[in-house]
Amino acid sequence: MPFARTRPPLILINEERSQLLQLAKSRSAPHSQVARARILLGYSENQPLAALARASGVSLGAVNRCIDKALSLGIKAALSDLPRSGRPASIPPEAKLWVVELACQKPTSLGMAHELWTISLLASYVSANAESAGYPELSQAGKSLIHDILSSHELRPHRIRYYLESRDPEFTEKKARILIAYQEVPLQIEHLKQEPDTAQTITISLDEKPGCQVLKPTAPDLAPVPGQYPGWARDYEYERLGTVSLLAGLDLVTGHIHGLVRERHRSVEFIELLTQIDQYYPKEWTIRILCDNHSAHRSKETQAYLHKHQGRFEFVFTPTHASWLNIVEVLFSKMTRSVLRGIRADSVDEFKTRIEMYWASCNQAPAPFHWSYNQNDLEILTKPAPIDEKA
């Protein structure tokens, strides 16, 4: 007859049991954690300790230590090893911070030709200058040590992350106008449902996507073959036929897309798109256009067109370098990932036709895009700015 247990039982809450069950079945977690998870689950179910040791492939002493740790420190502590005193660090913190300081500088500022550090370059510089800098412990520093120091501070000085600085002094005010326009879209949707025949305002997010390459294949694509080639095969060579610009206006109320595909992007094309939009809606409606400050949007030709259509259009301009505020960019992103990715065409006309076919298919089942960011948390509506005056 087995001896009665003197330890208290291990009571697991549902979250802890789920965590242990998932860990016990894991094929990627460390073996020690998987074994400990099985031990803790078995002990909570009153399984014999010897059986747990055999099933987990560890000694009986390891089973006892794991259980004692769980009962005294908790499940999380039992799954990992407690920190040990170990050997004192041979590299003082000051020396490591010196390496970090170097990594946060450009090599050019230290009289070198390189723009960015590599692990090898930084290790060579550290080992050559450690003595003079007062850190002789690093005089034999190698790539492994430098890599560990940088990793502990989450530094990757060999990489570049690009950003675009906002240089618009009226950024906050312009952003407020855009987001106020977005806040009014649900009201416009409700108005259109309740009184579709009355005069109202419609909001259109408009922008251009220039420089879309038209590439002609020089050899036919090879179709997938089950069991041999899972995807399409394409010849590396192609013929470049030129570029086109996509001009699109997304109706935020109905989801309808107004689009043009042209070889150039000038005031003429912009006015053509405005004319298309003007002809689509009843004459008594007001059309609010959200767009950037491209020269075609403010040119003399555009102003002359708007002068002939006074009261028809309202323009709300996004801040400089803030295209992310324009919802139509979501449409362009979706097009890039679904239609433009890998597209090939035998002519510019075929390319245009396929883009127009995509927009037509979207308009058969329009899906309005909505600004989903929590606007009340942006702290930009403290000074509400009015919508730009009608053009």
PyMOL commands that set and color helices and strands:
alter all, ss='L'
color gray80, all
select helices_A, chain A and resi 14-24+31-44+49-56+60-73+75-78+93-103+107-110+119-133+136-138+143-152+171-194+267-280+295-298+300-308+323-325+328-340+348-364+375-377
alter helices_A, ss='H'
color red, helices_A
select strands_A, chain A and resi 201-217+238-251+257-262+286-291+313-317
alter strands_A, ss='S'
color yellow, strands_A
deselect
rebuild
show_as cartoon
